[in-house]
Amino acid sequence: MSVPLPPSGNNRGQRSTGLLASLSAGLLLAGCGSSTAVRLGQPAPDLPLPAGIHVAFNHRAEHRYRSPISGQWRQGDDLEALLLEAIAQARTQILVAVQELSLPRIATALVERQRQGVQVQVVLENTYSSPWSRQEPVTLPPHQRRRVEQLRALGLDDAVAILQQGGVPMLDDTADGSAGSGLMHHKFMVVDQRRVITGSANFSPSCIHGDPDDPSSRGNVNHLLRFESPALARLFAAEFARMWGDGPGGRPDSRFGIAKQGGQAQRVLVANTPVEVLFAPHRRSDANHGLAWLDHQLARVQRQLDLGLFVFSAQNLANRLASLRSQGVKLRVLADPGFANRAFSEVLDLLGVILPDHRCRIETDNQPWSTPLEGVGIPQLAGGDKLHHKIAVLDRRRVISGSFNWSPSAAFQNDETLLLIDSRPLALHFEHEIDRLWRGADLGLNQRLQRKRLKQRQRCGQGLARDQGAAPNRPATKAEPARRRTADRKPSQSPTTMAIRFP
């Protein structure tokens, strides 16, 4: 059944608390794909789902839940409830690999299951593997400082501290003796070797419910997929095992980043649905790397391609879009407002724009389109919220999902997941999400970009700029730690002096 609409009048009730309330919401959510939901008083289309697969979108317009952050009813699917339900149903094992885990109810539920005899193991990104409650904000980079201040202001318990105090074994991407991979950017959970939950969402307030200090925030735009498949679970468990090794205190045999040796994409059936999974990173010389895999999938598109991307900084994929356009393929590209207009963004190529960075440098391999693409949209989001999807819908039939931003760093540095699901019913759900974001989106060369281009023209003029092969110190975002601010910039060529021309 659908998540119910909020009560009428001013009966807002109390903030949802406790594991049982979360599980109740999760049970309501579990059947959301196969029932008629309610949207603004009108019945929404009945969108079935393939057997063994469920999907949830935290900004979905047709469903509502009471936010544990604000206590108010809001639109969307409760992604935290989906995770809590899976944890509560675990009987033997829970494997968690996620960049950030800062939701205390998730941590408490994991501790409870371990106390009841379920094996629980957790891998985190090293930036987020220490209890925030024991950190001094003054010593942290700005992004990390704001995160700690938000969590303290909200009064949330420290999720990592809960895990530590509960004796849940954890490690991070420094367990291999390194300073960490590019990013341990996975977002997956494997339950009982038969269920996988994965997608674009970290297990944090900002990625699921909204910023704690901003009542208008509804969280980064994210989704989670749930698969009931022992075959797929084995693939994710094997990826987890490469990172876990012998675990804390064991032999130094954990493997992260390039040390995992990449590998080819693997294909399984979830019921009757083909699902292909590729784990990153790979060496640049490895033909199996994620950007080559994505290019191969896009090359098969014949009629329509819809994209919803947090980061798009891979030149080969921008070139592929140009080829598809020349073949008459209909393109819709939704880009995150914060990343779309950065100097290294391929969205600029699609708009026919060259934009220097704050040091008046331009990318040496930019290829701006002579005829800008009209089908580029910047969705309207609350301030601070990000379009955090990494999704593509190919010919209204195949879906690309996962943690993998469309960037060189995702392909060659980070621990990532890429998925291809061949399912027309599932594709309709993602197309519905693209349609929702497209409505009201700022299309084409928007005013924000025009103002930025004018400002850069005034700063840089028609003079010379030097590409020094180093990335600009772009601000960190909620989705990426500040310590690696350049992670999704295109790789630079050798230092080059170039004249800036403003189209």
Secondary structure, DSSP 8 states (H G I E B T S, - for coil): -------STT-------SHHHHHHHHHHHHTGGGS--EETTEE-------TTEEEEETT-SS-EEE-TTT-SEEES--HHHHHHHHHHH-SSEEEEEES-B--HHHHHHHHHHHHTT-EEEEEE-GGGSS-GGGS-GGGS-HHHHHHHHHHHHHT---HHHHHHHTT--EEETTTTSSS--S-B--EEEEETTTEEEEES--BSHHHHT--TT-TT---SB-EEEEEE-HHHHHHHHHHHHHHHTT-TTS-S----GGGG-----EEEEETTEEEEEEEE---TT-TT-HHHHHHHHHHT--SEEEEEES-B--HHHHHHHHHHHHTT-EEEEEE-HHHHTSTT-HHHHHTT-----TTS---TT----SS--S-EEE----TT--B--EEEEETTTEEEEES--BSHHHHHTSBEEEEEEE-HHHHHHHHHHHHHHHTT-EESS-HHHHHHHHHHHHHHTTSEEEE-S-------BTTB-GGGTTTTS----S-EEEE----
